Amino acid sequence: MSDETSGNPPEFTLVRLLDAPRPLVWRAWTDPSVLATWHHPRDIAILRDTIETDVRVGGRYRYTLVNPATGEAFPTGGTYLEVVEPERLVFTWGNPSDPVDGAPRMTLVFVDRAPQTEMIFHLRGVAGFAGDNYVHDGWSEALDNLRSRLAQPVGASE
């Protein structure tokens, strides 16, 4: 939780235990073909041909989410700040043209719980809470999609 009156930035954390080894969870976050299969909330689509990743410190990523009901597009992107395969990934998150300084920061930690992976998702710089029908719930739905995707046989949906 955050208290904006105390000067602490808004933030929230989601944790998932995933039925997959860390290298597969890492790939799900870094391979555009796999990202396209899960990286969106319910009732939103991701356009595969818009996904670009350059997974290295200083590299950039981008993708576009689309609401099929309205056609509204949500261009999203950022810069990778830390890349420690397959343990930790830190990047900015927002509009692709946003500067790195001051942008919301996402930290993903992948903990080996063989044969599973505990994934700790932390977003700093954006308020969110369960039931907000916005950022928190959207990411929660996307992470549920990830869990389902990782439960599929290797090579499925690619």
Residue pairs with C-beta under 8 A, 6 or more apart in sequence:
1 11
1 12
2 8
2 9
2 10
2 11
2 127
4 10
4 127
9 124
9 125
10 124
10 125
10 126
10 127
10 128
11 122
11 123
11 124
11 125
11 126
11 127
12 122
12 123
12 126
12 127
12 128
12 129
12 136
13 120
13 121
13 122
13 123
14 120
14 121
14 136
14 139
14 140
14 143
15 118
15 119
15 120
15 121
16 118
16 119
16 121
16 143
16 146
16 147
17 113
17 116
17 117
17 118
17 119
18 25
18 116
18 117
18 118
18 119
18 146
18 147
18 150
19 115
19 116
19 147
19 150
19 151
20 28
20 116
20 117
20 150
21 112
21 114
21 115
21 116
21 117
22 86
22 87
22 110
22 112
22 117
23 86
24 117
24 150
24 154
25 86
25 110
25 117
25 119
25 146
25 150
26 85
26 86
26 89
26 110
27 34
28 34
28 35
28 38
28 146
28 149
28 150
29 35
29 89
29 108
30 53
30 55
30 89
31 53
32 48
32 51
32 52
32 53
33 48
33 158
34 149
34 158
35 46
35 51
35 53
35 63
36 46
36 48
36 51
37 145
37 149
37 157
37 158
38 142
38 145
38 146
38 148
38 149
39 46
39 51
39 63
39 142
39 145
39 146
40 46
40 65
40 142
40 145
41 137
41 138
41 139
41 141
41 142
42 141
42 145
43 67
43 68
43 69
44 65
44 66
44 67
44 68
44 74
44 138
45 65
45 66
45 67
45 68
46 63
46 64
46 65
46 66
47 63
47 64
47 65
47 66
50 62
50 63
50 64
50 75
51 61
51 62
51 63
52 60
52 61
52 62
52 63
53 59
53 61
54 60
54 61
54 80
55 61
55 80
55 83
55 89
56 80
56 83
57 80
57 81
57 82
57 83
58 79
58 80
59 79
59 80
59 83
60 77
60 78
60 79
60 80
60 96
61 77
61 78
61 79
61 80
61 91
62 75
62 76
62 77
62 96
63 75
63 76
63 77
64 73
64 74
64 75
64 76
65 73
65 74
65 76
66 72
66 73
66 74
67 73
67 74
75 95
75 96
76 93
76 94
76 95
76 96
77 94
77 95
77 96
77 97
77 98
78 91
78 92
78 93
78 94
78 96
78 98
78 100
78 103
78 106
79 91
79 92
79 100
79 103
80 89
80 90
80 91
81 90
81 91
81 92
81 100
81 105
82 88
82 89
82 90
82 107
83 89
83 90
86 110
87 109
87 110
88 107
88 108
88 109
88 110
89 107
89 108
89 110
90 105
90 106
90 107
90 108
91 105
91 106
92 98
92 100
92 103
92 104
92 105
92 106
93 103
93 104
93 105
93 106
93 123
93 126
94 103
94 104
102 125
103 125
104 123
104 124
104 125
104 126
105 123
105 124
105 125
106 121
106 122
106 123
106 124
107 120
107 121
107 122
107 124
108 119
108 120
108 121
108 122
109 119
109 120
109 122
110 117
110 118
110 119
111 117
111 118
111 119
111 120
119 143
121 139
121 143
123 135
123 139
126 135
127 135
128 134
128 135
128 136
128 137
128 139
129 136
130 136
130 137
130 140
131 137
149 157
